[in-house]
Amino acid sequence: MLSARDFMISGRSVAVGDKGMAATSHPAVTLAAVDMLRSGGNAVDAALCAAALQGVVDPHMMGIGGDCFALIAGKTPEPIAFNGSGRAPGKADAGRLRAEGLTSIPDDSPHAVTIPGAVDAWCRLAADHGTRTLDELFRPAIRAAEDGFLIHPRVAWDWTRFTPRIARYGLAAPVFLPGGAAPAVGDRLTHPRLGATLRAIANGGRAAFYEGAVAQEIVQVLKALGGEHEVEDFARAAGNYVEPISAGYRGYTLYECPPNGQGLAALLILRILEGFELSGLSAADRIHLLAEATKLAYYQRDAIVCDPDVVPVDTQAVLAESAIAAARGRIRLDRVLDPAQIDLPNHRDTAYISVVDRDGLAVSLINSVFSAFGSGIYAPGAGVLLQNRGAGFSLKEGHPNCLAPNKRPLHTIIPGMLMKNGKPVMPFGVMGGQYQATGHAHIVSQILDLGTGLQQASDAPRSFAFAGELQLEPTVPRDVAAELERRGHRIAWQAAPLGGCQAIWIDQERGVMLGASDHRKDGIALGL
């Protein structure tokens, strides 16, 4: 079903294996995951080992100061879903922020820092589904933090672009801006304080992060900047297993984590697109339809997606055929819809990991600190750089996603799991902040509608209808862009890639795995 690539065109081939596969956005991280599989660890062990290491070598993307979501398939008829996103502090007060004149939460302020959920998620998943101790899982990460790691090209490019985020507060500058500048390709960095905290977690579990000296220091740093966090907020932090949501597409089923994540938007886009025969359409038609479906889905996302513990979200009603048909009926092939206004910050800093083991256990795991280097706020004693997920809250009074005590914000990071007949077919993810839901739909459609090869689906030019613009990567042909402009799209050519993708296709009949890793990142896929 998946076509082979044209070897006369520059690109990369899929990785192939039958005893395990890992795909990540960083070579050292993929190697750590494969080494864990080689040593007998399962896919959960490999994914968590990879996540811990990536938090060291890719600190602008993820780390123990961020959040985590996961889907695990192959154990049960439906994937197991875990929500490892953090909550606002117990003293959070949207009214007070509005009284200060704010209409949104500044993404570099202490008010944007929610309680990190990644460490709790890693500990829970390791205990419930892994086979190795935290000490074993964290060894590559600790070694990299203490002995040093090399800077790779895409990491260096991002690091240079986002230097002001680190320089803002100064506490992180000695670690992340050695000599006053971003590290260059091939430079070696160490992060011993982070290594010590990882050792503490490896020995003491989640309590070493959420209780005691680490939590106390983080709270002190945040309070000094005007934050409302308390040590009690950290002590009660806990992720939870949730029921995944799903929708059918071309005979397959796509599973996503439910709100507060934006996976619902990905399902909405695909449900809308399923009413069109995309295989026979032009590139301009397909981009146009994806853009229009995205506008409709993101309008819904921004209206209703929130913490369901506070305001329940009826996902079945949103995905019902009557609602989908009404949305689909608004789309015209020859002209644009009025653009839906998206009032959330556009961030693209996330790390995604896909692993399948020899027994067919498939893991789709995503971690993030949201903005590049998160909030830029750093606890130097613990080596923890803090996320800014709270910037995803609304401050509009009465909005389902309005900031409130102990509430989770709308989340952009979403792991995906494509299944057929109750078996995993493709654990995948598309890094890229707001783009991720559209990215999921794009990858699935490329494969199931066009029969595109897995790596070629990842490599294909991307587009994103966002905030009144149609963002295009420069690989979109100019004549296609001109046709889209004629239909009313306002074209915005992108200087940075729209996200990055990792995916593993599982051929259940042959027992073979095909892995893809995006050329937009430094990553690779490796098979056993």
Legacy VTK file of the C-alpha trace (Angstrom):
# vtk DataFile Version 3.0
C-alpha trace
ASCII
DATASET POLYDATA
POINTS 528 float
0.000 0.000 0.000
2.853 2.390 0.789
4.674 3.396 -2.377
8.457 3.280 -2.790
10.386 6.520 -3.163
11.946 7.811 -6.381
15.672 7.150 -6.020
16.468 9.809 -8.619
15.217 12.480 -6.210
17.147 13.456 -3.105
15.598 12.237 0.109
15.777 9.410 2.552
14.375 5.904 2.674
12.296 4.391 5.434
14.060 2.363 8.099
13.113 -1.328 8.081
13.050 -3.832 10.930
11.192 -6.829 12.301
12.372 -6.951 15.919
11.731 -3.364 16.952
11.812 0.206 15.711
12.309 3.697 17.121
11.852 7.076 15.455
12.709 10.382 17.114
13.860 13.865 16.120
17.424 13.444 17.461
20.002 10.780 16.466
21.316 10.187 19.995
17.770 9.793 21.274
16.829 7.230 18.632
20.017 5.293 19.385
19.222 5.252 23.120
15.743 3.884 22.392
17.130 1.184 20.085
19.791 0.246 22.645
17.046 -0.210 25.221
15.138 -2.471 22.827
18.329 -4.436 22.082
18.919 -4.994 25.777
15.479 -6.558 26.187
13.447 -3.552 27.272
9.977 -3.109 25.860
8.597 -0.191 23.846
7.552 1.733 26.966
11.056 1.390 28.433
12.585 2.579 25.166
10.237 5.558 24.813
10.842 6.736 28.389
14.604 6.290 28.077
14.451 8.374 24.903
12.284 11.052 26.528
14.624 11.480 29.475
17.639 11.849 27.184
15.906 14.247 24.817
15.149 16.537 27.735
18.911 16.909 28.159
20.087 17.197 24.549
17.045 19.120 23.231
16.289 21.426 26.184
14.487 24.053 24.132
11.934 21.425 23.136
11.225 19.361 26.229
12.383 18.286 29.652
11.367 17.517 33.215
9.928 21.015 33.508
7.304 20.206 30.859
4.333 17.932 30.162
3.711 14.571 28.512
0.913 12.656 26.765
1.070 9.008 25.672
-0.864 6.355 23.766
0.086 2.686 24.203
-1.379 0.102 21.818
-1.046 -3.657 21.499
-2.163 -4.613 25.003
-5.895 -3.944 24.687
-8.435 -3.525 21.848
-8.215 0.256 22.291
-5.039 2.179 23.070
-4.235 3.089 26.652
-4.115 6.888 26.962
-2.318 8.869 29.643
-2.687 12.592 30.285
0.473 13.930 31.900
-0.354 17.612 31.593
0.025 19.925 34.569
-2.450 22.184 36.297
-2.533 25.840 37.221
-1.554 26.640 40.809
-4.281 26.588 43.444
-4.135 30.367 43.810
-4.479 31.142 40.083
-6.883 34.038 39.566
-7.995 35.143 36.099
-9.890 38.086 37.558
-6.784 39.481 39.191
-4.851 39.242 35.906
-7.676 40.989 34.059
-7.648 43.713 36.725
-3.959 44.214 35.958
-4.927 44.967 32.362
-4.029 41.610 30.826
-6.160 40.124 28.070
-3.948 37.058 27.706
-1.251 35.392 29.781
2.256 36.514 28.760
4.116 33.416 27.659
7.317 34.394 29.459
5.684 35.209 32.794
5.403 33.054 35.942
1.627 33.034 35.380
2.256 30.886 32.289
4.011 28.192 34.347
1.746 25.245 35.116
2.932 22.423 37.379
5.091 20.145 35.177
3.506 16.756 34.543
6.238 14.886 32.650
8.045 13.348 35.628
4.834 11.979 37.113
3.843 10.582 33.701
7.208 8.896 33.193
7.128 7.340 36.665
3.558 6.089 36.275
4.094 4.639 32.798
7.339 2.945 33.839
5.706 1.359 36.889
2.542 0.269 35.090
3.815 -0.784 31.659
7.617 -0.906 31.669
10.070 -3.612 32.671
13.079 -1.544 33.763
13.852 0.605 36.784
14.031 4.384 36.563
17.751 4.095 37.216
18.155 2.017 34.047
15.869 4.267 32.026
17.650 7.479 33.034
21.251 6.318 32.615
21.794 7.746 29.108
20.234 11.059 30.157
22.334 11.293 33.326
25.486 10.411 31.409
24.761 13.100 28.808
24.030 15.733 31.443
27.131 14.963 33.520
29.672 13.990 30.851
28.399 16.246 28.072
26.498 16.065 24.796
27.125 17.437 21.311
24.961 20.075 19.650
23.338 18.951 16.404
22.489 21.243 13.442
18.735 21.785 13.893
19.218 22.149 17.650
21.871 24.820 17.077
19.648 26.679 14.592
16.730 26.804 17.027
18.995 27.667 19.957
20.377 30.708 18.128
16.938 31.931 17.086
15.559 31.802 20.604
18.493 33.112 22.602
16.446 36.098 23.948
14.117 33.700 25.752
17.032 32.405 27.811
18.654 35.806 28.286
15.445 37.393 29.623
15.743 36.205 33.239
19.451 35.451 33.323
19.317 32.462 35.669
19.604 29.994 32.785
22.204 31.916 30.786
25.328 30.357 32.375
24.124 26.887 31.347
22.423 27.548 28.014
24.453 30.520 26.751
28.027 29.610 27.635
30.288 32.564 26.931
27.191 34.689 26.329
26.128 33.023 23.062
24.194 30.020 21.809
26.346 26.919 21.256
27.375 26.059 17.718
27.141 22.763 15.848
29.561 20.313 17.416
29.959 22.180 20.694
29.862 20.071 23.850
27.660 21.118 26.756
27.152 19.710 30.213
24.257 20.200 32.603
25.374 18.637 35.909
22.583 20.146 38.007
19.993 18.521 35.769
21.966 15.292 35.955
21.820 15.392 39.755
18.044 15.921 39.694
17.603 13.016 37.276
19.687 10.860 39.640
17.463 11.895 42.519
14.325 10.938 40.567
15.911 7.642 39.500
16.547 6.788 43.143
13.537 8.382 44.830
10.830 8.360 42.175
8.372 11.188 41.611
8.671 12.410 45.204
12.216 13.557 44.471
10.768 16.083 42.026
7.383 17.017 43.483
8.404 17.098 47.144
11.486 18.314 48.941
14.316 20.515 47.725
13.557 20.524 43.981
9.928 21.586 44.366
10.845 24.107 47.055
13.436 25.785 44.848
11.095 25.957 41.846
8.406 27.579 44.006
10.901 30.086 45.417
12.044 31.079 41.931
8.465 31.528 40.717
7.361 33.469 43.788
10.294 35.838 43.406
8.947 36.694 39.946
5.357 37.178 41.114
4.057 33.627 40.717
1.314 32.170 42.888
2.715 28.655 43.131
2.996 26.739 46.395
4.790 23.531 47.336
1.351 21.979 47.866
0.641 22.459 44.152
3.608 20.235 43.350
2.846 17.656 46.029
-0.659 16.998 44.651
0.367 16.943 40.982
-0.721 13.744 39.243
-1.535 12.662 35.720
-4.255 10.175 34.919
-5.379 7.524 32.486
-8.124 8.733 30.187
-10.399 7.176 27.590
-9.069 7.880 24.102
-11.293 9.422 21.452
-11.408 8.168 17.873
-12.837 8.528 14.409
-12.835 6.294 11.365
-11.082 7.243 8.131
-10.931 5.159 4.940
-11.338 1.884 6.857
-8.859 2.735 9.631
-9.416 4.284 13.063
-7.401 7.213 14.352
-7.094 7.437 18.132
-6.201 10.600 19.989
-6.045 11.686 23.617
-9.229 13.511 24.652
-9.445 17.140 25.757
-7.686 19.041 27.250
-5.555 18.102 24.207
-6.417 19.244 20.685
-6.668 15.725 19.257
-10.380 16.377 18.769
-9.451 18.913 16.090
-7.454 16.297 14.172
-10.439 13.950 14.196
-12.743 16.755 13.073
-10.525 17.603 10.118
-10.378 14.003 8.937
-14.105 13.471 9.397
-14.758 16.534 7.234
-12.232 15.449 4.584
-13.668 11.940 4.379
-16.617 13.372 2.476
-14.349 14.338 -0.438
-12.614 12.081 -2.940
-9.119 13.488 -2.509
-7.135 11.026 -4.616
-8.268 12.530 -7.918
-7.910 16.193 -6.962
-5.121 18.643 -7.757
-2.573 19.754 -5.163
-4.313 23.151 -4.931
-7.670 21.448 -4.311
-6.246 19.249 -1.552
-4.483 22.134 0.191
-7.648 24.229 -0.084
-9.837 21.505 1.423
-7.357 20.885 4.244
-7.324 24.622 4.958
-11.110 24.903 5.053
-11.498 21.814 7.245
-8.815 23.203 9.544
-10.657 26.516 9.951
-13.869 24.745 10.914
-12.131 22.321 13.282
-10.022 24.967 15.004
-13.044 27.200 15.472
-14.616 24.324 17.390
-11.369 23.628 19.229
-11.036 27.163 20.515
-14.690 27.322 21.516
-14.932 24.125 23.557
-11.639 22.331 24.247
-10.679 22.741 27.879
-10.091 20.730 31.052
-13.029 18.264 31.060
-12.717 17.924 34.841
-13.999 21.505 35.023
-16.203 21.798 31.921
-17.189 18.472 30.269
-16.636 18.232 26.513
-19.158 16.158 24.547
-16.786 14.772 21.911
-19.377 12.344 20.537
-21.751 15.178 19.706
-18.963 17.154 18.030
-18.000 14.148 15.884
-21.575 13.083 15.102
-22.412 12.726 11.409
-25.055 15.464 11.547
-22.535 17.970 12.900
-19.849 16.882 10.434
-22.222 17.073 7.473
-23.239 20.603 8.444
-19.600 21.676 8.658
-18.689 19.945 5.406
-21.586 21.616 3.632
-20.100 25.052 4.257
-17.006 24.282 2.169
-16.760 25.424 -1.460
-13.938 24.276 -3.686
-13.623 27.591 -5.514
-13.503 30.054 -2.605
-12.469 30.418 1.022
-14.503 30.540 4.189
-14.185 33.583 6.418
-11.064 32.821 8.441
-11.620 31.645 12.001
-9.622 33.791 14.377
-7.216 31.798 16.525
-6.222 33.775 19.601
-3.646 31.421 21.057
0.130 31.882 20.745
1.737 30.035 17.858
4.521 27.836 19.262
6.346 24.902 17.718
8.620 23.442 20.380
7.872 19.835 21.155
9.593 16.465 20.938
7.802 13.338 19.731
8.893 9.697 20.124
7.524 6.597 18.377
8.597 3.082 19.399
7.436 -0.451 18.547
8.969 -3.539 20.154
9.362 -7.149 19.041
6.049 -8.123 20.629
4.098 -5.476 18.729
3.658 -3.100 21.653
3.445 0.382 20.137
4.073 3.651 21.990
3.223 7.138 20.794
4.656 9.625 23.282
5.014 13.385 23.144
6.697 15.840 25.513
6.951 19.608 25.475
7.889 22.790 27.315
5.657 24.669 24.798
7.637 27.753 23.669
11.305 27.461 22.830
12.934 27.040 26.264
9.459 27.229 27.773
8.916 30.275 29.931
12.651 30.927 30.099
12.340 30.643 33.893
14.981 28.352 35.367
15.632 26.847 38.790
19.451 26.793 38.818
19.976 24.495 41.796
17.813 21.757 40.300
18.650 22.467 36.657
14.951 22.651 35.749
13.728 24.857 32.912
10.000 25.493 33.329
7.300 25.252 30.683
4.770 27.961 29.833
1.692 25.850 29.139
-0.458 28.282 31.091
-0.224 30.641 28.123
-2.766 28.295 26.543
-5.451 29.452 28.987
-7.973 32.099 28.035
-8.614 35.081 30.308
-12.117 35.626 28.896
-14.608 35.447 31.706
-16.960 32.495 31.249
-14.856 30.820 28.543
-14.555 27.033 29.096
-10.760 27.362 28.872
-10.500 30.357 31.221
-7.705 30.181 33.795
-8.868 28.777 37.140
-7.247 27.123 40.184
-5.970 23.556 39.629
-7.214 23.590 36.026
-5.460 22.215 32.939
-5.131 24.463 29.870
-5.895 23.608 26.257
-2.891 21.611 25.075
-1.432 21.501 21.581
0.730 18.380 21.957
-1.014 15.228 20.738
0.292 11.693 20.162
-1.531 9.788 17.428
-2.242 6.089 16.931
-3.725 4.705 13.702
-5.302 1.269 14.117
-7.159 -1.327 12.070
-9.154 -4.309 13.336
-8.066 -3.603 16.887
-4.343 -3.676 16.104
-1.849 -0.803 15.940
-0.857 0.212 12.418
0.960 3.502 12.914
2.073 5.276 16.089
2.927 8.781 14.907
3.175 12.401 15.876
3.713 15.764 14.239
5.548 18.342 16.318
4.601 21.925 15.645
2.430 23.554 18.303
-0.859 24.740 16.855
-0.115 22.925 13.584
-0.185 19.467 15.131
-3.861 18.629 14.582
-3.635 19.694 10.936
-0.361 17.780 10.684
-2.016 14.568 11.861
-4.726 14.913 9.241
-2.157 15.756 6.538
0.000 12.682 7.230
-2.951 10.276 7.457
-4.480 11.651 4.246
-1.170 11.492 2.366
-0.912 7.793 3.179
-4.533 6.631 2.977
-5.796 8.895 0.182
-2.729 9.141 -2.048
-0.876 5.923 -1.160
2.235 7.966 -0.439
5.191 6.160 1.120
5.674 6.747 4.834
8.852 8.804 4.537
7.527 10.661 1.512
4.329 11.505 3.412
6.499 13.043 6.108
8.615 14.902 3.535
5.667 16.293 1.546
5.187 20.102 1.496
2.989 21.366 4.323
0.360 24.049 4.640
-1.557 25.483 7.582
-4.582 27.771 7.670
-3.997 29.784 10.832
-5.101 33.214 12.065
-6.372 34.367 8.681
-3.351 33.229 6.673
-2.531 30.151 4.658
0.992 29.332 5.750
2.974 27.516 3.051
6.367 25.900 3.169
8.605 27.096 0.308
8.472 23.628 -1.302
4.843 24.258 -2.345
4.982 25.058 -6.097
4.408 28.718 -6.977
1.660 27.950 -9.460
-0.213 26.067 -6.738
0.170 29.057 -4.411
-1.132 31.371 -7.147
-4.226 29.227 -7.612
-4.844 29.231 -3.853
-4.465 32.991 -3.802
-7.024 33.255 -6.590
-9.534 31.425 -4.374
-9.078 34.025 -1.654
-6.322 32.605 0.532
-3.846 35.091 1.988
-0.504 33.358 1.434
2.255 33.534 4.063
5.487 31.842 3.006
7.216 30.248 5.988
10.843 30.846 6.935
10.767 27.925 9.384
9.401 24.418 8.773
5.867 23.558 9.782
6.588 21.002 12.450
8.382 17.674 12.258
7.054 14.129 12.014
8.047 10.706 13.266
6.057 7.594 12.419
6.302 3.811 12.367
4.132 1.740 10.005
3.452 -1.789 11.254
2.807 -4.364 8.545
0.878 -6.874 10.638
0.740 -9.527 7.907
4.502 -9.653 7.326
5.615 -8.693 10.820
7.683 -5.829 9.398
8.044 -2.257 10.644
8.823 0.799 8.494
10.081 3.921 10.236
10.150 7.547 9.066
11.796 10.603 10.552
11.357 14.142 9.297
14.120 15.831 7.310
13.012 19.081 8.963
14.624 17.825 12.177
17.898 16.066 13.003
16.207 12.778 13.772
16.384 9.298 12.374
14.418 6.069 12.514
16.264 2.832 13.257
15.015 -0.746 13.093
16.200 -4.016 14.593
LINES 1 529
528 0 1 2 3 4 5 6 7 8 9 10 11 12 13 14 15 16 17 18 19 20 21 22 23 24 25 26 27 28 29 30 31 32 33 34 35 36 37 38 39 40 41 42 43 44 45 46 47 48 49 50 51 52 53 54 55 56 57 58 59 60 61 62 63 64 65 66 67 68 69 70 71 72 73 74 75 76 77 78 79 80 81 82 83 84 85 86 87 88 89 90 91 92 93 94 95 96 97 98 99 100 101 102 103 104 105 106 107 108 109 110 111 112 113 114 115 116 117 118 119 120 121 122 123 124 125 126 127 128 129 130 131 132 133 134 135 136 137 138 139 140 141 142 143 144 145 146 147 148 149 150 151 152 153 154 155 156 157 158 159 160 161 162 163 164 165 166 167 168 169 170 171 172 173 174 175 176 177 178 179 180 181 182 183 184 185 186 187 188 189 190 191 192 193 194 195 196 197 198 199 200 201 202 203 204 205 206 207 208 209 210 211 212 213 214 215 216 217 218 219 220 221 222 223 224 225 226 227 228 229 230 231 232 233 234 235 236 237 238 239 240 241 242 243 244 245 246 247 248 249 250 251 252 253 254 255 256 257 258 259 260 261 262 263 264 265 266 267 268 269 270 271 272 273 274 275 276 277 278 279 280 281 282 283 284 285 286 287 288 289 290 291 292 293 294 295 296 297 298 299 300 301 302 303 304 305 306 307 308 309 310 311 312 313 314 315 316 317 318 319 320 321 322 323 324 325 326 327 328 329 330 331 332 333 334 335 336 337 338 339 340 341 342 343 344 345 346 347 348 349 350 351 352 353 354 355 356 357 358 359 360 361 362 363 364 365 366 367 368 369 370 371 372 373 374 375 376 377 378 379 380 381 382 383 384 385 386 387 388 389 390 391 392 393 394 395 396 397 398 399 400 401 402 403 404 405 406 407 408 409 410 411 412 413 414 415 416 417 418 419 420 421 422 423 424 425 426 427 428 429 430 431 432 433 434 435 436 437 438 439 440 441 442 443 444 445 446 447 448 449 450 451 452 453 454 455 456 457 458 459 460 461 462 463 464 465 466 467 468 469 470 471 472 473 474 475 476 477 478 479 480 481 482 483 484 485 486 487 488 489 490 491 492 493 494 495 496 497 498 499 500 501 502 503 504 505 506 507 508 509 510 511 512 513 514 515 516 517 518 519 520 521 522 523 524 525 526 527
